[in-house]
Amino acid sequence: MKNRLEEIRKKHGIKQEELAAALEVSRQTIGSLENGRYNPSIVLAFKIAKYFNMTIEEIFIYEEEEIK
């Protein structure tokens, strides 16, 4: 799943460490989310959206894979 987390975080002038502390996750989790190596749980996605006062859909881009 693609996301705009890094873009949004930088726009707000927040370091990965600061966001991780606010969300009670590791800095590595934030890095993995930003690089698309990890998809958040629904709870974490809600926490991130609430932190930035945005909707989940504004941060995370869900793309359905085509069925062949």
A tleap script that builds the chain and sets N, CA, C and O, in Angstrom:
source leaprc.protein.ff14SB
mol = sequence {
  NMET LYS ASN ARG LEU GLU GLU ILE ARG LYS
  LYS HIE GLY ILE LYS GLN GLU GLU LEU ALA
  ALA ALA LEU GLU VAL SER ARG GLN THR ILE
  GLY SER LEU GLU ASN GLY ARG TYR ASN PRO
  SER ILE VAL LEU ALA PHE LYS ILE ALA LYS
  TYR PHE ASN MET THR ILE GLU GLU ILE PHE
  ILE TYR GLU GLU GLU GLU ILE CLYS
}
set mol.1.N position { 0.847 -1.170 0.000 }
set mol.1.CA position { 0.000 0.000 0.000 }
set mol.1.C position { 0.896 1.238 0.000 }
set mol.1.O position { 1.831 1.347 0.793 }
set mol.2.N position { 0.595 2.149 -0.889 }
set mol.2.CA position { 1.358 3.394 -0.944 }
set mol.2.C position { 0.830 4.350 0.121 }
set mol.2.O position { -0.305 4.235 0.583 }
set mol.3.N position { 1.693 5.300 0.496 }
set mol.3.CA position { 1.245 6.290 1.462 }
set mol.3.C position { 2.018 7.588 1.284 }
set mol.3.O position { 3.045 7.631 0.606 }
set mol.4.N position { 1.508 8.634 1.900 }
set mol.4.CA position { 2.107 9.968 1.841 }
set mol.4.C position { 2.708 10.351 3.192 }
set mol.4.O position { 2.917 11.533 3.465 }
set mol.5.N position { 2.985 9.363 4.034 }
set mol.5.CA position { 3.404 9.636 5.407 }
set mol.5.C position { 4.666 10.488 5.473 }
set mol.5.O position { 4.703 11.474 6.209 }
set mol.6.N position { 5.687 10.130 4.724 }
set mol.6.CA position { 6.948 10.893 4.775 }
set mol.6.C position { 6.717 12.345 4.347 }
set mol.6.O position { 7.194 13.276 4.996 }
set mol.7.N position { 5.987 12.523 3.258 }
set mol.7.CA position { 5.675 13.866 2.757 }
set mol.7.C position { 4.936 14.687 3.810 }
set mol.7.O position { 5.276 15.845 4.053 }
set mol.8.N position { 3.938 14.093 4.425 }
set mol.8.CA position { 3.125 14.799 5.427 }
set mol.8.C position { 3.951 15.092 6.675 }
set mol.8.O position { 3.874 16.186 7.232 }
set mol.9.N position { 4.729 14.126 7.106 }
set mol.9.CA position { 5.563 14.306 8.303 }
set mol.9.C position { 6.547 15.450 8.095 }
set mol.9.O position { 6.695 16.309 8.965 }
set mol.10.N position { 7.220 15.468 6.950 }
set mol.10.CA position { 8.201 16.518 6.663 }
set mol.10.C position { 7.535 17.886 6.533 }
set mol.10.O position { 8.086 18.899 6.965 }
set mol.11.N position { 6.346 17.905 5.934 }
set mol.11.CA position { 5.602 19.161 5.781 }
set mol.11.C position { 5.309 19.779 7.155 }
set mol.11.O position { 5.284 21.001 7.302 }
set mol.12.N position { 5.091 18.927 8.149 }
set mol.12.CA position { 4.811 19.397 9.510 }
set mol.12.C position { 6.088 19.608 10.333 }
set mol.12.O position { 6.023 20.012 11.494 }
set mol.13.N position { 7.239 19.335 9.728 }
set mol.13.CA position { 8.506 19.546 10.419 }
set mol.13.C position { 8.735 18.605 11.588 }
set mol.13.O position { 9.330 18.982 12.598 }
set mol.14.N position { 8.255 17.368 11.442 }
set mol.14.CA position { 8.352 16.379 12.513 }
set mol.14.C position { 9.370 15.312 12.127 }
set mol.14.O position { 9.347 14.814 11.001 }
set mol.15.N position { 10.255 14.960 13.042 }
set mol.15.CA position { 11.239 13.906 12.804 }
set mol.15.C position { 10.582 12.542 13.013 }
set mol.15.O position { 9.577 12.424 13.714 }
set mol.16.N position { 11.168 11.516 12.393 }
set mol.16.CA position { 10.655 10.156 12.567 }
set mol.16.C position { 10.583 9.789 14.045 }
set mol.16.O position { 9.613 9.174 14.486 }
set mol.17.N position { 11.603 10.162 14.807 }
set mol.17.CA position { 11.655 9.832 16.233 }
set mol.17.C position { 10.496 10.462 16.997 }
set mol.17.O position { 9.908 9.834 17.877 }
set mol.18.N position { 10.172 11.713 16.653 }
set mol.18.CA position { 9.073 12.415 17.331 }
set mol.18.C position { 7.727 11.756 17.031 }
set mol.18.O position { 6.902 11.572 17.925 }
set mol.19.N position { 7.520 11.405 15.763 }
set mol.19.CA position { 6.269 10.755 15.377 }
set mol.19.C position { 6.160 9.387 16.033 }
set mol.19.O position { 5.097 9.007 16.526 }
set mol.20.N position { 7.259 8.655 16.035 }
set mol.20.CA position { 7.265 7.331 16.660 }
set mol.20.C position { 6.901 7.419 18.137 }
set mol.20.O position { 6.110 6.614 18.631 }
set mol.21.N position { 7.472 8.390 18.843 }
set mol.21.CA position { 7.180 8.551 20.269 }
set mol.21.C position { 5.708 8.899 20.490 }
set mol.21.O position { 5.072 8.378 21.406 }
set mol.22.N position { 5.176 9.776 19.653 }
set mol.22.CA position { 3.772 10.183 19.793 }
set mol.22.C position { 2.820 9.022 19.536 }
set mol.22.O position { 1.752 8.939 20.144 }
set mol.23.N position { 3.213 8.123 18.628 }
set mol.23.CA position { 2.349 6.992 18.259 }
set mol.23.C position { 2.661 5.724 19.051 }
set mol.23.O position { 1.993 4.701 18.901 }
set mol.24.N position { 3.696 5.814 19.901 }
set mol.24.CA position { 4.125 4.672 20.728 }
set mol.24.C position { 4.546 3.475 19.881 }
set mol.24.O position { 4.175 2.333 20.155 }
set mol.25.N position { 5.338 3.770 18.834 }
set mol.25.CA position { 5.945 2.731 18.003 }
set mol.25.C position { 7.425 3.068 17.868 }
set mol.25.O position { 7.864 4.124 18.325 }
set mol.26.N position { 8.195 2.184 17.246 }
set mol.26.CA position { 9.623 2.451 17.065 }
set mol.26.C position { 9.852 3.347 15.852 }
set mol.26.O position { 8.995 3.461 14.976 }
set mol.27.N position { 11.025 3.980 15.817 }
set mol.27.CA position { 11.398 4.787 14.668 }
set mol.27.C position { 11.497 3.899 13.433 }
set mol.27.O position { 11.191 4.328 12.321 }
set mol.28.N position { 11.929 2.655 13.642 }
set mol.28.CA position { 12.040 1.710 12.534 }
set mol.28.C position { 10.668 1.435 11.902 }
set mol.28.O position { 10.561 1.259 10.688 }
set mol.29.N position { 9.632 1.401 12.731 }
set mol.29.CA position { 8.269 1.196 12.208 }
set mol.29.C position { 7.881 2.356 11.302 }
set mol.29.O position { 7.311 2.144 10.232 }
set mol.30.N position { 8.185 3.581 11.723 }
set mol.30.CA position { 7.864 4.749 10.901 }
set mol.30.C position { 8.636 4.671 9.583 }
set mol.30.O position { 8.067 4.916 8.519 }
set mol.31.N position { 9.919 4.335 9.645 }
set mol.31.CA position { 10.721 4.201 8.432 }
set mol.31.C position { 10.173 3.142 7.496 }
set mol.31.O position { 10.113 3.344 6.283 }
set mol.32.N position { 9.775 2.020 8.059 }
set mol.32.CA position { 9.215 0.932 7.244 }
set mol.32.C position { 7.888 1.333 6.606 }
set mol.32.O position { 7.614 0.970 5.462 }
set mol.33.N position { 7.070 2.072 7.334 }
set mol.33.CA position { 5.811 2.569 6.774 }
set mol.33.C position { 6.093 3.509 5.607 }
set mol.33.O position { 5.487 3.393 4.542 }
set mol.34.N position { 7.020 4.440 5.821 }
set mol.34.CA position { 7.321 5.432 4.792 }
set mol.34.C position { 7.898 4.792 3.537 }
set mol.34.O position { 7.658 5.275 2.430 }
set mol.35.N position { 8.647 3.722 3.694 }
set mol.35.CA position { 9.263 3.048 2.550 }
set mol.35.C position { 8.374 1.979 1.927 }
set mol.35.O position { 8.774 1.324 0.965 }
set mol.36.N position { 7.180 1.799 2.464 }
set mol.36.CA position { 6.249 0.832 1.904 }
set mol.36.C position { 6.577 -0.613 2.211 }
set mol.36.O position { 6.030 -1.516 1.580 }
set mol.37.N position { 7.468 -0.852 3.177 }
set mol.37.CA position { 7.822 -2.224 3.547 }
set mol.37.C position { 6.837 -2.811 4.551 }
set mol.37.O position { 6.842 -4.015 4.805 }
set mol.38.N position { 5.996 -1.958 5.116 }
set mol.38.CA position { 5.102 -2.388 6.187 }
set mol.38.C position { 3.777 -1.660 6.039 }
set mol.38.O position { 3.754 -0.445 5.841 }
set mol.39.N position { 2.684 -2.386 6.132 }
set mol.39.CA position { 1.361 -1.778 6.140 }
set mol.39.C position { 0.891 -1.688 7.582 }
set mol.39.O position { 1.032 -2.648 8.340 }
set mol.40.N position { 0.337 -0.553 7.967 }
set mol.40.CA position { -0.067 -0.387 9.362 }
set mol.40.C position { -1.308 -1.198 9.706 }
set mol.40.O position { -2.125 -1.518 8.842 }
set mol.41.N position { -1.426 -1.519 10.975 }
set mol.41.CA position { -2.689 -2.095 11.454 }
set mol.41.C position { -3.738 -0.999 11.330 }
set mol.41.O position { -3.397 0.177 11.204 }
set mol.42.N position { -4.981 -1.368 11.366 }
set mol.42.CA position { -6.050 -0.364 11.268 }
set mol.42.C position { -5.973 0.600 12.453 }
set mol.42.O position { -6.263 1.787 12.308 }
set mol.43.N position { -5.584 0.096 13.617 }
set mol.43.CA position { -5.462 0.952 14.809 }
set mol.43.C position { -4.356 1.985 14.594 }
set mol.43.O position { -4.545 3.166 14.885 }
set mol.44.N position { -3.210 1.546 14.087 }
set mol.44.CA position { -2.103 2.472 13.848 }
set mol.44.C position { -2.472 3.470 12.756 }
set mol.44.O position { -2.128 4.648 12.862 }
set mol.45.N position { -3.154 3.032 11.723 }
set mol.45.CA position { -3.577 3.947 10.655 }
set mol.45.C position { -4.484 5.034 11.224 }
set mol.45.O position { -4.349 6.202 10.859 }
set mol.46.N position { -5.409 4.664 12.116 }
set mol.46.CA position { -6.283 5.651 12.751 }
set mol.46.C position { -5.491 6.612 13.624 }
set mol.46.O position { -5.766 7.812 13.633 }
set mol.47.N position { -4.497 6.088 14.366 }
set mol.47.CA position { -3.663 6.945 15.224 }
set mol.47.C position { -2.895 7.969 14.393 }
set mol.47.O position { -2.801 9.141 14.760 }
set mol.48.N position { -2.350 7.512 13.270 }
set mol.48.CA position { -1.598 8.422 12.393 }
set mol.48.C position { -2.523 9.497 11.831 }
set mol.48.O position { -2.181 10.680 11.835 }
set mol.49.N position { -3.679 9.091 11.353 }
set mol.49.CA position { -4.637 10.048 10.795 }
set mol.49.C position { -5.074 11.062 11.849 }
set mol.49.O position { -5.162 12.257 11.569 }
set mol.50.N position { -5.341 10.588 13.042 }
set mol.50.CA position { -5.767 11.486 14.124 }
set mol.50.C position { -4.637 12.454 14.488 }
set mol.50.O position { -4.883 13.640 14.711 }
set mol.51.N position { -3.404 11.951 14.548 }
set mol.51.CA position { -2.256 12.788 14.891 }
set mol.51.C position { -2.139 13.976 13.936 }
set mol.51.O position { -1.883 15.102 14.363 }
set mol.52.N position { -2.328 13.714 12.641 }
set mol.52.CA position { -2.199 14.768 11.636 }
set mol.52.C position { -3.530 15.457 11.319 }
set mol.52.O position { -3.580 16.324 10.447 }
set mol.53.N position { -4.600 15.084 12.012 }
set mol.53.CA position { -5.928 15.650 11.799 }
set mol.53.C position { -6.347 15.495 10.329 }
set mol.53.O position { -6.822 16.434 9.689 }
set mol.54.N position { -6.152 14.283 9.829 }
set mol.54.CA position { -6.489 13.953 8.444 }
set mol.54.C position { -7.290 12.653 8.445 }
set mol.54.O position { -7.435 11.993 9.474 }
set mol.55.N position { -7.801 12.304 7.275 }
set mol.55.CA position { -8.464 11.007 7.158 }
set mol.55.C position { -7.425 9.965 6.750 }
set mol.55.O position { -6.368 10.301 6.214 }
set mol.56.N position { -7.737 8.714 7.009 }
set mol.56.CA position { -6.841 7.625 6.606 }
set mol.56.C position { -6.620 7.677 5.093 }
set mol.56.O position { -5.501 7.468 4.622 }
set mol.57.N position { -7.673 7.953 4.337 }
set mol.57.CA position { -7.585 7.968 2.879 }
set mol.57.C position { -6.678 9.081 2.362 }
set mol.57.O position { -6.134 8.972 1.263 }
set mol.58.N position { -6.508 10.147 3.141 }
set mol.58.CA position { -5.621 11.233 2.728 }
set mol.58.C position { -4.147 10.843 2.881 }
set mol.58.O position { -3.277 11.438 2.245 }
set mol.59.N position { -3.873 9.856 3.714 }
set mol.59.CA position { -2.500 9.440 3.995 }
set mol.59.C position { -2.141 8.151 3.258 }
set mol.59.O position { -1.067 8.042 2.666 }
set mol.60.N position { -3.044 7.186 3.299 }
set mol.60.CA position { -2.780 5.868 2.719 }
set mol.60.C position { -3.574 5.677 1.438 }
set mol.60.O position { -4.772 5.954 1.389 }
set mol.61.N position { -2.890 5.199 0.399 }
set mol.61.CA position { -3.514 5.008 -0.905 }
set mol.61.C position { -3.663 3.513 -1.166 }
set mol.61.O position { -2.682 2.795 -1.356 }
set mol.62.N position { -4.903 3.070 -1.168 }
set mol.62.CA position { -5.185 1.658 -1.415 }
set mol.62.C position { -5.411 1.459 -2.901 }
set mol.62.O position { -6.260 2.116 -3.504 }
set mol.63.N position { -4.644 0.547 -3.490 }
set mol.63.CA position { -4.802 0.231 -4.901 }
set mol.63.C position { -5.117 -1.247 -5.039 }
set mol.63.O position { -4.316 -2.102 -4.664 }
set mol.64.N position { -6.281 -1.537 -5.575 }
set mol.64.CA position { -6.641 -2.933 -5.782 }
set mol.64.C position { -5.833 -3.506 -6.923 }
set mol.64.O position { -5.677 -2.879 -7.971 }
set mol.65.N position { -5.323 -4.702 -6.707 }
set mol.65.CA position { -4.606 -5.379 -7.794 }
set mol.65.C position { -5.625 -5.974 -8.741 }
set mol.65.O position { -6.675 -6.471 -8.336 }
set mol.66.N position { -5.281 -5.907 -10.014 }
set mol.66.CA position { -6.190 -6.471 -10.997 }
set mol.66.C position { -6.223 -7.983 -10.876 }
set mol.66.O position { -5.195 -8.629 -10.672 }
set mol.67.N position { -7.428 -8.540 -11.005 }
set mol.67.CA position { -7.586 -9.996 -10.960 }
set mol.67.C position { -7.459 -10.505 -12.385 }
set mol.67.O position { -8.149 -10.045 -13.295 }
set mol.68.N position { -6.562 -11.464 -12.556 }
set mol.68.CA position { -6.307 -11.976 -13.921 }
set mol.68.C position { -7.111 -13.225 -14.190 }
set mol.68.O position { -7.025 -13.791 -15.279 }
savepdb mol mol.pdb
quit
